[in-house]
Amino acid sequence: VNHQTARKPVIGGNWKMNTTLQEAVDLAVALKLRLTDIQDVEVIVCPPFTNLHAVDQTLAGSDLELGAQDVFWEKKGAYTGEISADMLRSVGVKTVIVGHSERRHILGESSEAVNKKGRAALDGGLRIILAVGETGDERATGMTETVLDQQLRESLNGFTEEDFASVIVAYEPVWAIGTGLTATPDQAQVAHEFIRNWLGSEFALEVAASTVIQYGGSVTSANAVELLGQPDVDGALVGGASLKPDEFAGIVQAQQLVLGGPARAL
Ligand code: PEP
C-alpha cells in the first residue's frame, strides 16, 4: 500500500456537548479570525445540533467547513429527538461523525447502528467521519487489531469502493480520548497502517491509498507535529483542544508545518 499519495489532511473539531448559542458563535468567530488561507488542509468544526445554523452563518465566506456529531438513519418521521441527514444538510452541514466512542460506550450504540447511520448519511449527500478504536483493556490484552477489524467490518458492511469518496476514518483509541494520554506517534502509525492495509484488502488498493485516516485522542498543539508527521496519519479529530481557539489553530498550523507549507504566524 502506497503511503505517499496526495491525501489532503483533515483537521476536525468535535465540540461535543459544549457551547451555548452565544459561546458557539464566539468560538466560530475566533477560529475564523485565526484560520485564513488554509487550502492545503481541510478544517471542519462540529458544533452541537442547536448551534449548527448560527455557526454556518458565522463561518460564511471562511475556509472552515461545518460538520455535525451524529445523524439518525431514517429520513423523517416519528423518531423523537433524532436528526436526519436532510435536516443537517439544510443547515449547511457537509460532514457528520458516526460511531464516536462516546456514543458507542455511553449511549450503547452498536456497529450495526453506526453502519445504518453511515449509509443514511452517504445516501443523504453527507460525508462521514467513521470513528473506530480500542479500549485500554482491549489494547492491554492484545485485542487492538481484532477490535479494529470488527468495528470496520461491521460499520462498513455493504459499502462500495465508490462510497469511499465520502468516507474519512478516524482512529480514536478510547483510552486516549479526553484523558491526556495520547497514543505515541509509533502506536498511532501502527494502527493507521493496519487500517489502511485493511481497506486495501477488504475494498481496493485505491481505497487504501486515497482514504483519509485521522488520529483522535488528546491531540494538542504541543503533540500535533509528531503525530501528524506519521506517514499514515492524515489529520486529526480533536475534542478538548477544539474548544480553545489558539490550540485548535495551533493544530492546524502543525499540520501545515508537516506538509512543508509556510508556517503562518497566528
Ligand atoms: C474526540 O472526542 O474525538 C477526541 C479526540 O477528544 P479529545 O481530543 O478531547 O481526546
Boltz pocket constraint, residues with backbone or C-beta under 6 A from the ligand:
constraints:
  - pocket:
      binder: B
      contacts: [[A, 14], [A, 172], [A, 176], [A, 177], [A, 178], [A, 179], [A, 180], [A, 216], [A, 217], [A, 218], [A, 219], [A, 237], [A, 238], [A, 239], [A, 240], [A, 241]]
      max_distance: 6.0
